[in-house]
């Protein structure tokens, strides 16, 4: 689904949590995870690390791999 940034931001504002982030990947089409892979991964990791700092009981037991770099979230 492709929507304008204005509609996406409106939907974002309707999500009922403070644990959220609105990110636009300027150099991507429909697949920022492939077209801006490193930035996408860093954005996700940064968000998760910030959330983990806030929620000490939150643990992720899986691993994420992108561009031959392995991220362990344990």
C-alpha positions, 0 to 999 in steps of 0.5 A: 500500500502506498500513501502520501506522507501526510496520510501516513503521518495522520495514521501515525498520530492515531496510534495510541502509544508514545513508543513510536517513531515516524521515519521517511526514507528519502531514497527508497521506493517501496522497499527501504529495507533493501534500497536503504538497508543499512539506514533501515537496520540502524533505524530499527535497531536504534528504536529497539535499543531505546525501547529496551532501555525504557523497558528493562524486562523487554528481551528479544531472543532472535537475531537479525542479519543484513549485509552480512552483519549479524545483530544479536538483540540479547 
